[in-house]
Amino acid sequence: NDSEGTREPQSAANDSDARFLDTDRRQCSDCLALEYDGQCAAARRRELPQHAPWFAPDPETPRRCIGYRPGPDDPDQRLGRERWPNLYRRLSSLTEMEAPR
């Protein structure tokens, strides 16, 4: 195999690919909704009923989030509400219960 001699040691690119091995959760640092100041734009838009609008998550903690917006490196380009439909339904029902009638 000709590529054996040209293999590079573990690189940043390989590290970034490894972060997507957990196909059930994503880090906030991989989400386009994470703003430069560390706050979550999805929470600010009130798409996350369980969090305050000023929610600033730990960017490296893997989680399931209905506000997840995949970055260009994510091999799975589905939004959080599509990836985790049961979570979306459960949180949507919370919002409906809390909404004034």
C-alpha positions in Angstrom: 0.0 0.0 0.0 1.6 3.3 -1.1 -0.2 5.3 1.5 1.5 3.6 4.4 4.7 5.6 4.0 2.8 8.9 3.8 0.7 8.5 6.8 0.9 11.4 9.2 0.8 11.1 13.0 -2.5 11.8 14.8 -3.4 15.2 13.5 -6.0 17.9 14.3 -8.1 16.7 11.4 -8.1 13.1 12.7 -9.0 14.5 16.2 -12.0 16.4 14.7 -13.2 13.3 12.9 -13.1 11.3 16.2 -15.4 13.7 17.9 -18.3 12.5 15.7 -17.8 8.8 16.6 -20.5 9.2 19.3 -23.4 9.3 16.8 -26.0 9.9 19.5 -24.7 13.1 21.0 -22.9 16.2 19.9 -20.7 18.8 21.6 -22.0 22.4 21.7 -18.6 23.4 20.2 -19.8 21.6 17.0 -23.1 23.5 16.9 -23.6 26.6 14.8 -26.0 27.9 17.5 -23.1 28.4 20.0 -22.2 32.1 19.8 -18.8 33.7 20.2 -19.6 34.8 23.8 -20.4 31.1 24.7 -24.2 31.6 24.9 -26.6 29.4 23.0 -28.5 31.2 20.2 -31.2 28.4 20.3 -31.9 29.2 24.0 -31.9 32.9 23.2 -34.6 32.3 20.5 -36.5 30.3 23.2 -36.2 27.1 21.2 -35.0 25.3 24.4 -37.8 25.5 26.9 -35.7 23.9 29.7 -33.0 26.6 29.5 -33.0 30.4 30.2 -32.4 32.7 27.2 -28.9 33.4 28.5 -27.9 29.7 28.7 -24.1 29.3 28.2 -23.4 25.5 28.0 -20.1 23.7 28.5 -19.0 23.6 24.9 -17.2 20.2 25.2 -19.9 18.2 27.0 -21.6 15.8 24.6 -25.4 16.1 24.7 -28.6 15.7 22.8 -30.2 19.1 22.1 -33.2 20.0 19.9 -31.5 23.3 19.1 -28.4 21.6 17.6 -27.4 23.0 14.2 -24.6 20.9 12.6 -21.5 22.6 11.5 -20.0 21.9 8.1 -17.7 19.1 9.4 -20.5 17.1 10.9 -21.2 14.0 8.7 -24.8 14.0 9.9 -26.4 17.3 8.8 -29.8 16.8 10.5 -31.0 19.4 13.0 -31.4 18.4 16.6 -35.2 18.1 16.5 -34.7 15.7 13.6 -32.0 13.7 15.2 -33.8 13.3 18.6 -37.5 13.4 17.7 -38.5 11.8 21.1 -36.7 14.6 23.0 -38.3 17.2 20.7 -41.8 15.8 21.4 -41.2 15.7 25.1 -39.8 19.2 25.3 -42.6 20.5 23.0 -45.2 19.0 25.3 -43.6 20.9 28.2 -43.9 24.1 26.3 -47.5 23.5 25.5 -48.3 22.7 29.2 -46.5 25.9 30.3 -48.1 28.2 27.7 -50.8 30.5 29.0 -54.2 29.7 27.6 
